[in-house]
Amino acid sequence: MSPFDPFAPARGFRASRSTAEFVTLATLSPWVIASRLGRLCFAMATVPTARDEAEAIRMVDEKILATAESVIAVQTAIARASCEAVIAAMTGRHGADRIDAIVSAGLRPYSKRVRANHRRLSRPPASVGSKPA
């Protein structure tokens, strides 16, 4: 271990998929929430535009869709993990980390939407009269 490399102990560390999904949610979600709340507060203080109304509807719709997608993904991951466990028990092999696969499958729809919202909301707003790219 080099005394000049403060990250040397962490070089061999490999985060699980579920940890990566948790980190994505923990870091980007507050930014997305603050951005949306700021825009909604401004819209309520002035006259809300069609774009503001569409954003409010999108906030609710995407949560419903992400929840449904997450439930299906978790159920599929549980079924896959149980089949792998049976095969591993019959063959005497160790399987992969099944719990991590189930948790990451459940978190993936949420973190996917948070990343997309972060990209979309961090772009500068299009000026009035300009054509979208």
C-alpha positions in Angstrom: 0.0 0.0 0.0 1.4 3.3 -1.1 1.4 6.1 1.5 0.7 8.5 -1.4 -2.4 6.8 -2.6 -5.3 7.3 -0.2 -7.6 5.0 -2.3 -5.3 2.0 -2.3 -7.4 0.0 0.2 -10.4 0.4 -2.0 -8.7 -0.6 -5.3 -9.8 -4.3 -5.0 -13.4 -3.4 -3.8 -16.1 -4.3 -6.3 -19.6 -3.0 -5.4 -22.6 -5.2 -6.0 -25.2 -4.2 -8.5 -27.7 -3.4 -5.8 -25.2 -1.1 -4.2 -24.7 0.8 -7.5 -28.5 1.2 -7.8 -28.7 2.4 -4.2 -25.9 5.0 -4.8 -27.6 6.2 -8.0 -30.9 6.7 -6.1 -29.2 8.3 -3.1 -27.2 10.8 -5.1 -29.5 11.8 -8.0 -33.0 11.6 -6.3 -32.5 14.7 -4.1 -31.4 16.7 -7.1 -34.4 15.6 -9.2 -36.8 16.3 -6.4 -35.4 19.7 -5.7 -35.4 20.6 -9.3 -39.0 19.5 -9.8 -40.2 21.2 -6.6 -38.5 24.5 -7.6 -40.1 24.4 -11.0 -43.5 23.5 -9.6 -43.3 26.3 -6.9 -42.5 28.8 -9.6 -45.3 27.5 -11.8 -47.8 27.8 -9.0 -46.6 31.4 -8.2 -47.2 32.3 -11.9 -49.6 30.9 -14.4 -48.8 27.2 -15.0 -48.0 26.4 -18.6 -48.9 23.2 -20.5 -45.3 22.1 -19.9 -45.6 22.5 -16.1 -48.8 20.5 -16.1 -47.2 17.8 -18.2 -44.3 17.6 -15.7 -46.7 17.2 -12.8 -48.5 14.4 -14.6 -45.3 12.8 -15.6 -44.1 12.8 -11.9 -47.1 10.7 -10.9 -47.2 8.5 -14.0 -43.6 7.4 -13.9 -43.9 6.4 -10.3 -46.8 4.1 -11.1 -45.0 2.6 -14.1 -41.7 2.2 -12.2 -43.6 0.4 -9.4 -45.3 -2.0 -11.8 -42.1 -2.6 -13.6 -40.2 -3.2 -10.3 -42.8 -5.7 -9.0 -42.6 -7.7 -12.3 -38.8 -7.6 -12.2 -38.6 -8.7 -8.6 -41.1 -11.6 -9.2 -39.1 -12.7 -12.3 -35.8 -12.5 -10.3 -37.3 -14.5 -7.5 -38.4 -17.2 -9.9 -35.0 -17.3 -11.6 -33.2 -17.4 -8.2 -35.4 -20.3 -7.0 -34.7 -22.3 -10.2 -31.0 -21.6 -9.9 -31.1 -22.7 -6.2 -32.7 -26.0 -7.1 -30.2 -26.6 -9.9 -27.3 -25.6 -7.6 -28.6 -28.0 -4.9 -28.9 -30.9 -7.3 -25.4 -30.3 -8.9 -23.6 -29.3 -5.7 -22.5 -26.0 -7.1 -22.7 -22.5 -5.5 -24.8 -20.1 -7.4 -24.5 -16.4 -7.8 -25.6 -13.9 -5.2 -29.3 -14.3 -5.6 -30.3 -11.7 -3.1 -28.3 -9.0 -4.9 -29.9 -10.0 -8.2 -33.4 -9.7 -6.7 -32.7 -6.3 -5.0 -31.0 -4.8 -8.0 -33.9 -6.0 -10.3 -36.3 -4.2 -8.0 -34.3 -1.0 -7.9 -33.3 -0.8 -11.5 -36.6 0.7 -12.8 -36.4 3.5 -10.2 -32.8 4.3 -10.8 -33.3 4.2 -14.6 -36.0 6.8 -14.3 -34.0 9.0 -11.9 -31.0 9.0 -14.3 -33.3 9.9 -17.2 -34.9 12.7 -15.2 -31.6 14.0 -14.1 -30.4 14.2 -17.7 -33.6 15.8 -18.9 -33.9 18.3 -16.0 -30.3 19.3 -16.0 -30.4 20.5 -19.6 -30.9 24.2 -20.0 -34.5 25.1 -20.9 -35.2 25.8 -24.6 -35.7 29.5 -25.2 -39.1 30.6 -26.5 -39.3 30.4 -30.2 -36.4 28.1 -30.7 -36.8 24.7 -32.4 -36.0 21.6 -30.2 -33.0 19.6 -31.3 
